[in-house]
């Protein structure tokens, strides 16, 4: 009986070895799966970081150059440069670009706008879209040229677009949008029904959105 037990002892050792070997492969497979998952996760993260960098870098460069121009020309009170979710937004006070009730760009502003165009062209390595928005206050206008604030805001935006095209921006990359007084930044009128002059002045503005064009 003892001899039979000794003869079968190798079976136990072999069985234990097979079990240990299977356990080893299970652990190895588990580690391999985890590592692969981590690699895929890391790769996805790197891809997102790369896409974010490639998307944001040109606009960061544009924003920096335009901010430098604004500071050099001491225009901080009338020009605001913002980093918007889709790109860069430049906000101009209307009185900086136009005479009251007029749509022709002031001659002294043409060189400055030209500098902005140069900064955009030099910094942008992407297919961009520039949207020019014209905004007015709530004071109605009615002249031989402008039947309402819609015409005034439309022509102001159009004149800026024309200048951009003249300075080298492709016409397929620009558009003019008129909002009249439909999108005030701050209330034109107070709770007492009286106009707020400071707010009305703030609402008279032109916005330049520089965004990626898909």
C-alpha positions in Angstrom: 0.0 0.0 0.0 2.9 2.3 0.9 4.6 1.5 -2.3 1.5 2.4 -4.3 1.3 5.7 -2.5 4.9 6.4 -3.3 4.3 5.5 -6.9 1.4 8.0 -7.1 3.2 10.8 -5.3 4.5 12.2 -8.5 0.9 12.8 -9.7 0.3 15.1 -6.8 3.5 17.0 -7.6 2.7 17.2 -11.3 -0.9 18.4 -10.5 0.4 21.1 -8.2 2.9 22.2 -10.8 0.2 22.4 -13.5 -2.0 24.4 -11.1 0.8 26.8 -10.2 1.7 27.1 -13.9 -2.0 27.9 -14.8 -2.1 30.4 -11.9 1.1 32.0 -13.2 -0.4 32.4 -16.7 -3.7 33.8 -15.3 -1.7 36.4 -13.3 0.5 37.2 -16.4 -2.6 37.6 -18.6 -4.2 39.8 -15.9 -1.1 42.0 -15.7 -0.9 42.2 -19.5 -4.6 43.2 -19.7 -4.2 45.9 -17.1 -1.0 47.3 -18.7 -2.7 47.4 -22.1 -5.7 49.3 -20.6 -3.3 51.7 -19.1 -1.4 52.2 -22.3 -4.6 52.8 -24.2 -5.8 55.3 -21.6 -2.4 57.1 -21.6 -2.5 57.2 -25.4 -6.0 58.7 -25.4 -4.9 61.3 -22.9 -1.9 62.2 -25.0 -4.0 62.4 -28.1 -6.4 64.8 -26.4 -3.5 67.0 -25.1 -2.0 67.1 -28.5 -5.3 68.1 -30.1 -5.9 70.7 -27.5 -2.4 72.1 -28.0 -2.7 72.2 -31.8 -6.1 73.9 -31.5 -5.3 76.5 -28.8 -1.7 77.4 -29.7 -2.5 79.5 -32.8 -5.2 81.4 -31.0 -3.0 82.0 -28.0 -0.4 83.5 -30.3 -3.0 85.7 -32.0 -4.3 86.8 -28.6 -0.8 87.7 -27.4 0.1 89.7 -30.5 -3.2 91.6 -30.6 -2.9 92.4 -26.8 0.6 93.8 -27.4 -0.7 96.0 -30.2 -3.6 97.3 -28.0 -1.2 98.1 -25.2 1.4 99.8 -27.5 -1.3 102.0 -29.0 -2.8 102.7 -25.5 -6.2 101.4 -26.5 -7.0 99.4 -23.4 -10.0 101.6 -22.5 -11.7 101.0 -25.9 -10.5 97.6 -27.0 -10.8 94.3 -25.1 -9.1 91.1 -26.1 -10.7 87.9 -24.8 -9.8 84.2 -25.0 -13.2 82.7 -26.0 -14.0 79.0 -25.9 -13.7 78.8 -29.7 -10.8 81.2 -30.3 -10.2 84.9 -29.7 -12.7 87.8 -29.5 -11.7 91.4 -29.9 -14.3 94.0 -28.7 -14.1 97.6 -30.0 -16.0 100.5 -28.7 -17.9 102.0 -31.7 -16.7 105.5 -31.0 -13.2 104.3 -31.6 -13.9 103.1 -35.1 -16.8 105.4 -36.2 -18.2 108.9 -35.8 -21.6 109.0 -34.2 -24.3 107.8 -36.5 -21.8 107.0 -39.3 -20.4 103.7 -40.7 -17.2 104.9 -42.4 -14.1 103.7 -40.5 -12.1 106.6 -39.1 -8.9 107.1 -41.1 -6.7 107.0 -38.0 -8.0 103.5 -37.2 -7.1 102.0 -40.6 -3.4 101.5 -39.8 -4.2 99.9 -36.4 -6.7 97.5 -38.0 -4.1 96.7 -40.6 -1.6 95.7 -37.8 -4.3 93.4 -36.4 -4.8 91.8 -39.7 -1.0 91.2 -40.0 -0.9 89.6 -36.6 -3.7 87.3 -37.5 -2.2 86.2 -40.8 1.3 85.7 -39.3 0.1 83.8 -36.3 -2.6 81.6 -37.8 -1.6 78.2 -39.2 -5.2 77.1 -39.3 -8.3 77.6 -41.5 -9.9 80.4 -39.5 -13.2 82.3 -39.7 -13.5 85.9 -38.7 -17.0 87.1 -37.8 -17.6 90.8 -37.5 -20.6 91.8 -35.4 -22.2 95.2 -35.4 -24.1 96.3 -32.2 -25.9 99.5 -31.4 -27.7 101.0 -28.4 -31.5 101.3 -28.2 -31.7 104.9 -29.5 -33.5 104.8 -32.8 -31.8 106.2 -35.9 -33.5 107.3 -39.1 -31.6 109.1 -41.7 -31.3 109.2 -45.5 -28.7 106.4 -45.2 -29.9 104.4 -42.3 -33.6 103.5 -41.9 -32.9 101.9 -38.5 -30.2 100.5 -36.2 -30.2 97.3 -38.3 -28.8 99.2 -41.3 -26.3 101.0 -39.2 -25.0 97.9 -37.5 -25.0 96.0 -40.8 -23.0 98.7 -42.7 -20.5 99.1 -39.9 -19.8 95.4 -39.8 -19.6 95.3 -43.6 -17.1 98.1 -43.7 -14.8 96.3 -41.3 -15.1 93.1 -43.3 -14.2 95.0 -46.5 -11.1 96.4 -44.9 -10.0 93.0 -43.7 -10.4 91.7 -47.3 -8.5 94.6 -48.7 -5.6 93.9 -46.2 -5.3 90.3 -47.3 -7.9 88.2 -45.4 -9.6 85.8 -47.9 -13.2 86.8 -48.5 -14.2 83.1 -47.8 -12.8 83.6 -44.2 -14.9 86.6 -43.2 -18.6 87.4 -42.6 -20.6 90.4 -41.4 -23.4 90.1 -38.8 -25.8 92.8 -37.7 -27.5 92.7 -34.4 -28.7 96.3 -34.0 -29.8 96.7 -30.3 -31.1 93.1 -30.0 -28.1 91.8 -27.9 -27.2 94.5 -25.4 -24.2 93.7 -23.2 -25.8 95.7 -20.3 -29.3 97.1 -19.9 -29.9 100.2 -21.9 -32.7 101.3 -19.6 -32.9 101.3 -15.8 -35.7 100.0 -13.6 -37.1 103.5 -13.5 -37.5 103.5 -17.3 -34.7 106.1 -17.8 -31.8 105.5 -20.2 -28.5 104.6 -18.7 -26.0 106.6 -20.8 -23.0 104.7 -19.7 -24.6 101.4 -20.6 -25.8 102.7 -23.9 -22.2 103.7 -24.8 -21.0 100.2 -23.8 -23.6 98.6 -26.0 -22.4 100.5 -29.1 -19.6 98.1 -30.1 -18.1 95.9 -32.8 -17.0 92.4 -32.1 -14.4 90.5 -34.0 -14.5 86.7 -33.4 -11.6 84.7 -34.7 -12.4 81.0 -34.7 -11.5 77.7 -36.3 -13.4 77.1 -39.5 -14.5 73.5 -40.0 
